[in-house]
Amino acid sequence: MTKSLDPEPWRGLPPEAADVIEPELEGITGEILATIGREVPEYARPLEGRFGRGLRRGVEEALRQFVALIRDPDAGRGPGREVYVELGRGEQRQGRTLDSLQAAYRIGARVAWRRIGAAARRAGLSAEALTLLAEAIFAYIDELSADSVEGYAEARAEVEDLRRRRRHELIALLVAEPPPAADDLAAAARAAGWRVPARLAVLACEEGEAEA
């Protein structure tokens, strides 16, 4: 019978694993950022400004939270989730898909496992602990990825809601009496993402079908 995957495999790690990983965090952060810059075209730019700060914070916070979970699995991630929800929101605002961010997560997991695995072997952790450590890293990255998917979906829903409201405002202007000024109509059309045509036809329908 196939054994179900543990959603929180870090609970089975010995607490001393956190002491092995913590001294490596600065070096792992630098290597992850450098590798992402080389391997993900969308992120191949100087780590400056808001973008750079956000990416660096995401990597640093991910590693810090992972160590904290090993030390105290019951503490949970709590407010730390918002970092990754916001990264997903940011991708949507920039008009990108989540492909680049997901690629960055995968690269981060591979680099982290290579560095952490080497440190764990030097420290003499058992083969069982090493196996569980690898599983914990990739399960943890799945959680971060899910947080970003949530943020991306939330941001997209907000954009759609705003577009819907703008369209309702435009419809109200189009049927207003007296008719709106041309400049007001043009501004409302731009906000709704609609190009004002040279001619306009009117369709009568039930109120509940107006949006459709």
MARLUMDO-677226 format. One record per residue (C-alpha): x negated, y, z negated. Coordinates in steps of 0.02 Angstrom, whole numbers, plus 50000, padded with zeros to 5 digits. Layout:
BEGIN
XYZ
...
END
This chain:
BEGIN
500005000050000
499305017050051
498965028449904
499775045749908
498605060749919
498355070049757
498895088249784
497675094049649
496155082549657
495085095149562
495975089149404
494955073249410
493265082049419
492125082549267
492005100249195
490115100149218
490405100749406
490865119149383
489165122349302
488315114249452
489275124849579
489265141949495
487415146149522
487645142549708
489085154649736
488105169749798
487125159549924
488675150249983
489595166750008
488215173850116
488085158250223
489965157050247
490095175150303
488625173450422
489315157350497
491055164650520
490275179550609
489375167850730
490755155250758
492375165350760
492395178050903
493755188850824
492655191150670
491005193850762
490775211750703
489845220750563
490645217450394
491065235550363
492595245550314
494255237750264
493995222350373
492305218250299
492855221250121
494395210350145
493425195850220
492045196450089
493305197549948
494245182650021
492685171750022
492075177249850
493775175249770
494035158149848
492425151549775
492715159649605
494475152449594
493865135149642
492605134949500
493935141549381
495135127549432
493825114249394
493535121749222
495375123849182
496575115449306
498085120949203
497675139349223
498295139149403
497855151849535
499175164549487
498865182149555
497375175749654
498565169149787
498955186949842
497225188849919
497625175450047
499425180650071
498755198050115
497475190750236
498925182650330
499875199050329
498355207950398
498205196150545
500015199350591
499785218250577
498285217250693
499335208250823
498345192050809
498895174150785
498285164350633
497065154250740
495525164550695
495905164850509
496235146150507
494585143350597
493715153950466
494475143350328
493875127350410
492125134250432
492095140250253
492585123150190
491215114550292
489855126550234
490455125750053
490455106850053
488715105750128
487985117549998
488995111149850
488705092949897
486825095749902
486855104349732
487925090349658
486725077049720
485245086349646
486175087049481
486465068249485
488355068149497
489055050949530
489625044949701
491425044849636
491275062949581
490525068049749
491965059749842
493235068449733
492325085049751
492445084049941
494295080049931
494565094549809
493715107149924
494775102550075
496395101649974
496005118749902
495695126150075
497385119250129
498175129249987
497315145350043
497865142150221
499665139650165
499605156150070
499055165150228
500415156850332
501665163250202
500975180950214
500985180650404
502805174950407
503305188250281
502475202150382
503265196150544
504985195650462
504735213550401
504295219250577
505825210650648
506935218250515
506265235650553
506515233050740
508305227450708
508675243050605
507915254150739
509015245950871
510565248750766
510085267050748
509845268150937
511545260250970
512355272850853
511535287150948
512055280351118
513905280351072
513865296150966
515025310750999
514415323351043
512975314851138
511245316651059
509905328251126
508775320051255
507245321651143
508135313250997
508705298951108
506965296651180
506195296151006
507455283350945
507175272751101
505285272751074
505515267550893
506645253150948
505465247651087
506725251651223
506425261351384
507845273451423
508535268751595
509075281251727
510865274451717
511805265651579
513325254151584
514475250951438
515065233651383
516555231651267
516485217551140
517045212450967
516125221150825
515325205150763
514575201850935
513785218950958
512025214050911
512025198851025
END
